[in-house]
Amino acid sequence: MKTTLEIPDALFRQAKTVAAQKGIPLRELVAEALTDKLRTKQEVDRPWMSSVGGLSHLREETRRINQIIRDEFETIEPEDRL
C-alpha cells in the first residue's frame, strides 16, 4: 500500500543513510521500524516467550525424572534417622 508521510528532514536523511548502509530500500527500513515499534509489550518484555513450548516433547521425560527424584528422597535410610 502506498501512503504519504511527513517526517522531519533530519530523520529522513538519517533513515536514508541507514537504509543505504543496510543495502535495503527506505520502504523496507520503514516497514521494519514499524514492525518493531508495534510489537506487543509482552514480546518486548519477554522475548524468550517465542521459544516456550519448544521443549514440550520432553515433558514425559521430565515427569519420569521428577518421579525418580521424589521416590529416592522419600526413602529415609535407617542410618539417617535420629
MOPAC internal coordinates of N, CA, C and O (Angstrom, degrees):
PM7 1SCF
backbone

  N    0.0000 0     0.00 0     0.00 0    0    0    0
  C    1.4529 1     0.00 0     0.00 0    1    0    0
  C    1.5194 1   107.82 1     0.00 0    2    1    0
  O    1.2310 1   120.80 1   -40.73 1    3    2    1
  N    1.2731 1   116.07 1   139.27 1    3    2    1
  C    1.4601 1   121.18 1   177.91 1    5    3    2
  C    1.5178 1   108.75 1   -96.67 1    6    5    3
  O    1.2310 1   121.68 1   -34.98 1    7    6    5
  N    1.3382 1   114.38 1   145.02 1    7    6    5
  C    1.4572 1   120.34 1   176.36 1    9    7    6
  C    1.5188 1   108.26 1  -151.98 1   10    9    7
  O    1.2310 1   120.96 1   -15.07 1   11   10    9
  N    1.2993 1   115.77 1   164.93 1   11   10    9
  C    1.4587 1   121.26 1   177.38 1   13   11   10
  C    1.5169 1   108.31 1  -114.92 1   14   13   11
  O    1.2310 1   121.29 1   -47.95 1   15   14   13
  N    1.3207 1   115.13 1   132.05 1   15   14   13
  C    1.4630 1   120.97 1   179.10 1   17   15   14
  C    1.5125 1   109.90 1  -123.58 1   18   17   15
  O    1.2310 1   120.49 1   -35.29 1   19   18   17
  N    1.3089 1   116.66 1   144.71 1   19   18   17
  C    1.4544 1   121.18 1   171.27 1   21   19   18
  C    1.5172 1   107.09 1  -106.01 1   22   21   19
  O    1.2310 1   121.22 1   -61.48 1   23   22   21
  N    1.3262 1   115.26 1   118.52 1   23   22   21
  C    1.4657 1   119.92 1   176.50 1   25   23   22
  C    1.5218 1   107.73 1  -130.74 1   26   25   23
  O    1.2310 1   120.25 1   -25.86 1   27   26   25
  N    1.3118 1   117.13 1   154.14 1   27   26   25
  C    1.4660 1   119.81 1  -179.92 1   29   27   26
  C    1.5354 1   111.24 1   -58.63 1   30   29   27
  O    1.2310 1   120.93 1   -33.27 1   31   30   29
  N    1.3295 1   115.82 1   146.73 1   31   30   29
  C    1.4651 1   121.29 1  -177.97 1   33   31   30
  C    1.5289 1   112.23 1   -56.43 1   34   33   31
  O    1.2310 1   120.64 1   136.21 1   35   34   33
  N    1.3145 1   116.37 1   -43.79 1   35   34   33
  C    1.4673 1   119.91 1  -177.86 1   37   35   34
  C    1.5281 1   110.81 1   -63.01 1   38   37   35
  O    1.2310 1   120.36 1   139.61 1   39   38   37
  N    1.3228 1   116.91 1   -40.39 1   39   38   37
  C    1.4647 1   121.03 1   178.88 1   41   39   38
  C    1.5218 1   110.28 1   -66.98 1   42   41   39
  O    1.2310 1   120.39 1   140.01 1   43   42   41
  N    1.3308 1   116.85 1   -39.99 1   43   42   41
  C    1.4626 1   121.39 1   177.90 1   45   43   42
  C    1.5246 1   110.51 1   -60.60 1   46   45   43
  O    1.2310 1   120.48 1   132.73 1   47   46   45
  N    1.3305 1   116.68 1   -47.27 1   47   46   45
  C    1.4657 1   120.31 1  -179.77 1   49   47   46
  C    1.5274 1   111.04 1   -62.67 1   50   49   47
  O    1.2310 1   120.64 1   138.56 1   51   50   49
  N    1.3255 1   116.38 1   -41.44 1   51   50   49
  C    1.4669 1   120.65 1   179.16 1   53   51   50
  C    1.5348 1   110.08 1   -63.81 1   54   53   51
  O    1.2310 1   120.25 1   137.43 1   55   54   53
  N    1.3158 1   117.12 1   -42.57 1   55   54   53
  C    1.4643 1   121.28 1   179.72 1   57   55   54
  C    1.5290 1   110.58 1   -65.04 1   58   57   55
  O    1.2310 1   120.36 1   136.56 1   59   58   57
  N    1.3211 1   116.91 1   -43.44 1   59   58   57
  C    1.4702 1   120.10 1   178.01 1   61   59   58
  C    1.5297 1   110.63 1   -60.65 1   62   61   59
  O    1.2310 1   120.51 1   139.09 1   63   62   61
  N    1.3235 1   116.62 1   -40.91 1   63   62   61
  C    1.4670 1   121.31 1   179.56 1   65   63   62
  C    1.5191 1   110.84 1   -63.62 1   66   65   63
  O    1.2310 1   120.24 1   133.15 1   67   66   65
  N    1.3283 1   117.16 1   -46.85 1   67   66   65
  C    1.4667 1   121.32 1  -179.62 1   69   67   66
  C    1.5267 1   110.22 1   -63.52 1   70   69   67
  O    1.2310 1   120.16 1   136.81 1   71   70   69
  N    1.3173 1   117.31 1   -43.19 1   71   70   69
  C    1.4653 1   120.88 1   178.61 1   73   71   70
  C    1.5290 1   110.21 1   -60.36 1   74   73   71
  O    1.2310 1   120.44 1   136.90 1   75   74   73
  N    1.3283 1   116.77 1   -43.10 1   75   74   73
  C    1.4658 1   120.74 1   179.76 1   77   75   74
  C    1.5314 1   110.45 1   -64.47 1   78   77   75
  O    1.2310 1   120.63 1   138.63 1   79   78   77
  N    1.3352 1   116.41 1   -41.37 1   79   78   77
  C    1.4678 1   120.13 1   178.81 1   81   79   78
  C    1.5285 1   111.33 1   -62.95 1   82   81   79
  O    1.2310 1   120.71 1   143.75 1   83   82   81
  N    1.3191 1   116.24 1   -36.25 1   83   82   81
  C    1.4658 1   121.04 1   179.13 1   85   83   82
  C    1.5254 1   111.84 1   -81.45 1   86   85   83
  O    1.2310 1   120.58 1   166.77 1   87   86   85
  N    1.3127 1   116.51 1   -13.23 1   87   86   85
  C    1.4585 1   120.32 1  -178.57 1   89   87   86
  C    1.5164 1   113.38 1    72.76 1   90   89   87
  O    1.2310 1   120.74 1  -148.08 1   91   90   89
  N    1.3342 1   116.19 1    31.92 1   91   90   89
  C    1.4643 1   120.80 1  -179.91 1   93   91   90
  C    1.5233 1   109.19 1  -125.90 1   94   93   91
  O    1.2310 1   120.39 1   -23.06 1   95   94   93
  N    1.3180 1   116.87 1   156.94 1   95   94   93
  C    1.4700 1   119.16 1   176.28 1   97   95   94
  C    1.5320 1   111.13 1   -67.89 1   98   97   95
  O    1.2310 1   121.00 1   -25.30 1   99   98   97
  N    1.3099 1   115.70 1   154.70 1   99   98   97
  C    1.4610 1   121.06 1   179.08 1  101   99   98
  C    1.5221 1   111.01 1   -57.27 1  102  101   99
  O    1.2310 1   119.84 1   140.59 1  103  102  101
  N    1.3275 1   117.92 1   -39.41 1  103  102  101
  C    1.4667 1   120.57 1  -179.29 1  105  103  102
  C    1.5324 1   111.10 1   -60.35 1  106  105  103
  O    1.2310 1   120.25 1   144.94 1  107  106  105
  N    1.3470 1   117.14 1   -35.06 1  107  106  105
  C    1.4644 1   120.11 1   178.72 1  109  107  106
  C    1.5338 1   110.65 1   -70.39 1  110  109  107
  O    1.2310 1   120.49 1   139.48 1  111  110  109
  N    1.3334 1   116.66 1   -40.52 1  111  110  109
  C    1.4637 1   120.40 1   177.21 1  113  111  110
  C    1.5243 1   110.43 1   -61.43 1  114  113  111
  O    1.2310 1   120.38 1   136.51 1  115  114  113
  N    1.3370 1   116.88 1   -43.49 1  115  114  113
  C    1.4674 1   121.18 1   179.55 1  117  115  114
  C    1.5311 1   110.20 1   -64.26 1  118  117  115
  O    1.2310 1   120.20 1   138.38 1  119  118  117
  N    1.3163 1   117.22 1   -41.62 1  119  118  117
  C    1.4721 1   120.52 1   178.99 1  121  119  118
  C    1.5291 1   110.52 1   -63.24 1  122  121  119
  O    1.2310 1   120.17 1   136.94 1  123  122  121
  N    1.3469 1   117.28 1   -43.06 1  123  122  121
  C    1.4727 1   120.76 1   177.13 1  125  123  122
  C    1.5304 1   111.02 1   -60.98 1  126  125  123
  O    1.2310 1   121.02 1   135.37 1  127  126  125
  N    1.3283 1   115.66 1   -44.63 1  127  126  125
  C    1.4612 1   120.17 1  -178.56 1  129  127  126
  C    1.5273 1   110.96 1   -63.61 1  130  129  127
  O    1.2310 1   120.15 1   137.97 1  131  130  129
  N    1.3102 1   117.33 1   -42.03 1  131  130  129
  C    1.4620 1   120.50 1   178.25 1  133  131  130
  C    1.5257 1   111.36 1   -65.78 1  134  133  131
  O    1.2310 1   120.71 1   139.24 1  135  134  133
  N    1.3206 1   116.25 1   -40.76 1  135  134  133
  C    1.4623 1   120.23 1   177.97 1  137  135  134
  C    1.5211 1   110.43 1   -60.33 1  138  137  135
  O    1.2310 1   120.49 1   133.85 1  139  138  137
  N    1.3254 1   116.67 1   -46.15 1  139  138  137
  C    1.4680 1   120.67 1   178.79 1  141  139  138
  C    1.5247 1   111.14 1   -62.63 1  142  141  139
  O    1.2310 1   120.37 1   136.98 1  143  142  141
  N    1.3026 1   116.90 1   -43.02 1  143  142  141
  C    1.4673 1   121.26 1  -177.63 1  145  143  142
  C    1.5266 1   111.89 1   -67.43 1  146  145  143
  O    1.2310 1   120.17 1   147.30 1  147  146  145
  N    1.3170 1   117.28 1   -32.70 1  147  146  145
  C    1.4553 1   120.93 1  -175.15 1  149  147  146
  C    1.5213 1   114.04 1   -90.95 1  150  149  147
  O    1.2310 1   120.08 1  -179.71 1  151  150  149
  N    1.3256 1   117.45 1     0.29 1  151  150  149
  C    1.4579 1   118.85 1   176.78 1  153  151  150
  C    1.5186 1   108.65 1   -60.06 1  154  153  151
  O    1.2310 1   120.72 1   -31.79 1  155  154  153
  N    1.3400 1   116.23 1   148.21 1  155  154  153
  C    1.4595 1   119.65 1  -178.47 1  157  155  154
  C    1.5153 1   110.56 1   -69.39 1  158  157  155
  O    1.2310 1   121.00 1   -22.16 1  159  158  157
  N    1.3035 1   115.69 1   157.84 1  159  158  157
  C    1.4649 1   121.43 1   179.21 1  161  159  158
  C    1.5229 1   110.43 1   -58.28 1  162  161  159
  O    1.2310 1   120.24 1   141.79 1  163  162  161
  N    1.3070 1   117.15 1   -38.21 1  163  162  161
  C    1.4664 1   120.82 1  -179.74 1  165  163  162
  C    1.5272 1   110.43 1   -61.14 1  166  165  163
  O    1.2310 1   119.92 1   136.84 1  167  166  165
  N    1.3244 1   117.76 1   -43.16 1  167  166  165
  C    1.4523 1   120.69 1   179.00 1  169  167  166
  C    1.5236 1   111.16 1   -63.25 1  170  169  167
  O    1.2310 1   120.54 1   142.68 1  171  170  169
  N    1.3207 1   116.56 1   -37.32 1  171  170  169
  C    1.4621 1   121.16 1  -178.81 1  173  171  170
  C    1.5221 1   110.66 1   -73.37 1  174  173  171
  O    1.2310 1   120.06 1   135.38 1  175  174  173
  N    1.3339 1   117.48 1   -44.62 1  175  174  173
  C    1.4510 1   121.35 1  -176.94 1  177  175  174
  C    1.5245 1   113.35 1   -74.99 1  178  177  175
  O    1.2310 1   120.67 1   151.47 1  179  178  177
  N    1.3362 1   116.33 1   -28.53 1  179  178  177
  C    1.4563 1   120.04 1  -176.76 1  181  179  178
  C    1.5310 1   110.79 1  -134.47 1  182  181  179
  O    1.2310 1   120.53 1  -106.82 1  183  182  181
  N    1.3427 1   116.60 1    73.18 1  183  182  181
  C    1.4620 1   118.49 1  -177.95 1  185  183  182
  C    1.5145 1   113.16 1   -63.37 1  186  185  183
  O    1.2310 1   120.15 1   156.64 1  187  186  185
  N    1.3151 1   117.31 1   -23.36 1  187  186  185
  C    1.4648 1   121.54 1   179.70 1  189  187  186
  C    1.5202 1   112.08 1   -67.58 1  190  189  187
  O    1.2310 1   119.96 1   163.69 1  191  190  189
  N    1.3373 1   117.69 1   -16.31 1  191  190  189
  C    1.4605 1   120.18 1  -178.01 1  193  191  190
  C    1.5313 1   112.34 1   -62.05 1  194  193  191
  O    1.2310 1   120.36 1   154.97 1  195  194  193
  N    1.3230 1   116.92 1   -25.03 1  195  194  193
  C    1.4579 1   118.26 1  -179.41 1  197  195  194
  C    1.5197 1   112.17 1   -66.32 1  198  197  195
  O    1.2310 1   120.46 1   159.60 1  199  198  197
  N    1.3340 1   116.72 1   -20.40 1  199  198  197
  C    1.4641 1   118.98 1   179.95 1  201  199  198
  C    1.5286 1   113.12 1  -100.23 1  202  201  199
  O    1.2310 1   120.11 1   177.38 1  203  202  201
  N    1.3298 1   117.40 1    -2.62 1  203  202  201
  C    1.4565 1   120.44 1   179.23 1  205  203  202
  C    1.5248 1   108.98 1   -61.10 1  206  205  203
  O    1.2310 1   120.94 1   -44.81 1  207  206  205
  N    1.2896 1   115.81 1   135.19 1  207  206  205
  C    1.4502 1   120.18 1  -178.39 1  209  207  206
  C    1.5150 1   112.48 1    93.97 1  210  209  207
  O    1.2310 1   120.57 1   170.54 1  211  210  209
  N    1.3243 1   116.51 1    -9.46 1  211  210  209
  C    1.4488 1   120.22 1  -179.96 1  213  211  210
  C    1.5225 1   113.34 1   -67.48 1  214  213  211
  O    1.2310 1   120.59 1   161.19 1  215  214  213
  N    1.3103 1   116.48 1   -18.81 1  215  214  213
  C    1.4661 1   120.40 1  -179.78 1  217  215  214
  C    1.5198 1   111.57 1  -112.41 1  218  217  215
  O    1.2310 1   120.45 1  -159.87 1  219  218  217
  N    1.3159 1   116.75 1    20.13 1  219  218  217
  C    1.4609 1   119.94 1  -176.71 1  221  219  218
  C    1.5235 1   112.44 1   -61.66 1  222  221  219
  O    1.2310 1   120.30 1   156.45 1  223  222  221
  N    1.3248 1   117.04 1   -23.55 1  223  222  221
  C    1.4580 1   119.94 1   178.82 1  225  223  222
  C    1.5282 1   111.82 1   -66.74 1  226  225  223
  O    1.2310 1   120.18 1   167.65 1  227  226  225
  N    1.3374 1   117.26 1   -12.35 1  227  226  225
  C    1.4632 1   121.19 1  -179.85 1  229  227  226
  C    1.5280 1   112.87 1   -96.85 1  230  229  227
  O    1.2310 1   119.71 1  -174.65 1  231  230  229
  N    1.3155 1   118.16 1     5.35 1  231  230  229
  C    1.4704 1   120.68 1  -177.49 1  233  231  230
  C    1.5213 1   112.55 1   -57.39 1  234  233  231
  O    1.2310 1   120.52 1   131.78 1  235  234  233
  N    1.3308 1   116.62 1   -48.22 1  235  234  233
  C    1.4667 1   119.78 1  -178.60 1  237  235  234
  C    1.5238 1   110.81 1   -62.90 1  238  237  235
  O    1.2310 1   120.54 1   139.07 1  239  238  237
  N    1.3133 1   116.57 1   -40.93 1  239  238  237
  C    1.4689 1   120.45 1   178.80 1  241  239  238
  C    1.5304 1   110.06 1   -64.00 1  242  241  239
  O    1.2310 1   120.28 1   139.69 1  243  242  241
  N    1.3098 1   117.07 1   -40.31 1  243  242  241
  C    1.4661 1   121.33 1   178.19 1  245  243  242
  C    1.5278 1   110.05 1   -63.52 1  246  245  243
  O    1.2310 1   120.33 1   135.78 1  247  246  245
  N    1.3335 1   116.98 1   -44.22 1  247  246  245
  C    1.4768 1   120.07 1   177.39 1  249  247  246
  C    1.5264 1   110.96 1   -59.76 1  250  249  247
  O    1.2310 1   120.64 1   136.50 1  251  250  249
  N    1.3338 1   116.39 1   -43.50 1  251  250  249
  C    1.4648 1   120.84 1  -179.12 1  253  251  250
  C    1.5298 1   110.55 1   -62.29 1  254  253  251
  O    1.2310 1   120.30 1   134.84 1  255  254  253
  N    1.3151 1   117.02 1   -45.16 1  255  254  253
  C    1.4714 1   121.04 1   179.65 1  257  255  254
  C    1.5230 1   110.47 1   -64.88 1  258  257  255
  O    1.2310 1   120.15 1   136.70 1  259  258  257
  N    1.3269 1   117.31 1   -43.30 1  259  258  257
  C    1.4660 1   120.24 1   179.30 1  261  259  258
  C    1.5294 1   111.18 1   -62.52 1  262  261  259
  O    1.2310 1   120.01 1   142.35 1  263  262  261
  N    1.3107 1   117.59 1   -37.65 1  263  262  261
  C    1.4660 1   120.57 1   177.93 1  265  263  262
  C    1.5257 1   110.80 1   -65.64 1  266  265  263
  O    1.2310 1   119.92 1   137.87 1  267  266  265
  N    1.3070 1   117.75 1   -42.13 1  267  266  265
  C    1.4706 1   121.40 1   177.27 1  269  267  266
  C    1.5240 1   109.92 1   -59.66 1  270  269  267
  O    1.2310 1   120.34 1   135.86 1  271  270  269
  N    1.3166 1   116.96 1   -44.14 1  271  270  269
  C    1.4703 1   120.84 1   179.45 1  273  271  270
  C    1.5248 1   110.27 1   -63.59 1  274  273  271
  O    1.2310 1   120.07 1   134.52 1  275  274  273
  N    1.3524 1   117.48 1   -45.48 1  275  274  273
  C    1.4714 1   120.04 1   178.45 1  277  275  274
  C    1.5242 1   110.95 1   -60.09 1  278  277  275
  O    1.2310 1   120.70 1   133.55 1  279  278  277
  N    1.3252 1   116.26 1   -46.45 1  279  278  277
  C    1.4673 1   120.19 1  -179.34 1  281  279  278
  C    1.5218 1   111.29 1   -60.49 1  282  281  279
  O    1.2310 1   120.99 1   138.46 1  283  282  281
  N    1.2958 1   115.71 1   -41.54 1  283  282  281
  C    1.4697 1   120.41 1  -177.32 1  285  283  282
  C    1.5248 1   111.52 1   -67.98 1  286  285  283
  O    1.2310 1   120.26 1   139.97 1  287  286  285
  N    1.3082 1   117.11 1   -40.03 1  287  286  285
  C    1.4608 1   119.86 1  -176.01 1  289  287  286
  C    1.5256 1   113.19 1   -87.17 1  290  289  287
  O    1.2310 1   119.54 1   169.14 1  291  290  289
  N    1.3200 1   118.49 1   -10.86 1  291  290  289
  C    1.4613 1   120.40 1   175.77 1  293  291  290
  C    1.5169 1   111.29 1   -78.24 1  294  293  291
  O    1.2310 1   120.13 1   158.32 1  295  294  293
  N    1.3086 1   117.36 1   -21.68 1  295  294  293
  C    1.4569 1   121.60 1  -178.83 1  297  295  294
  C    1.5210 1   109.44 1   -87.32 1  298  297  295
  O    1.2310 1   121.13 1   -57.39 1  299  298  297
  N    1.3073 1   115.44 1   122.61 1  299  298  297
  C    1.4635 1   120.37 1   176.89 1  301  299  298
  C    1.5171 1   107.97 1  -101.95 1  302  301  299
  O    1.2310 1   121.52 1   -59.19 1  303  302  301
  N    1.3050 1   114.69 1   120.81 1  303  302  301
  C    1.4603 1   119.88 1   179.35 1  305  303  302
  C    1.5282 1   109.45 1   -69.71 1  306  305  303
  O    1.2310 1   119.84 1   -35.00 1  307  306  305
  N    1.3563 1   117.91 1   145.00 1  307  306  305
  C    1.4718 1   120.79 1  -178.31 1  309  307  306
  C    1.5328 1   112.83 1   -54.72 1  310  309  307
  O    1.2310 1   120.51 1   142.75 1  311  310  309
  N    1.3270 1   116.64 1   -37.25 1  311  310  309
  C    1.4822 1   118.58 1  -178.62 1  313  311  310
  C    1.5239 1   112.65 1   -71.57 1  314  313  311
  O    1.2310 1   120.40 1   164.53 1  315  314  313
  N    1.3401 1   116.84 1   -15.47 1  315  314  313
  C    1.4570 1   120.17 1   179.29 1  317  315  314
  C    1.5276 1   112.55 1   -89.13 1  318  317  315
  O    1.2310 1   120.36 1   170.25 1  319  318  317
  N    1.3355 1   116.91 1    -9.75 1  319  318  317
  C    1.4532 1   119.57 1  -179.92 1  321  319  318
  C    1.5118 1   110.02 1   -79.20 1  322  321  319
  O    1.2310 1   121.16 1   -32.18 1  323  322  321
  N    1.3080 1   115.40 1   147.82 1  323  322  321
  C    1.4692 1   119.84 1  -179.57 1  325  323  322
  C    1.4898 1   112.32 1   -90.20 1  326  325  323
  O    1.2310 1   120.10 1   180.00 1  327  326  325

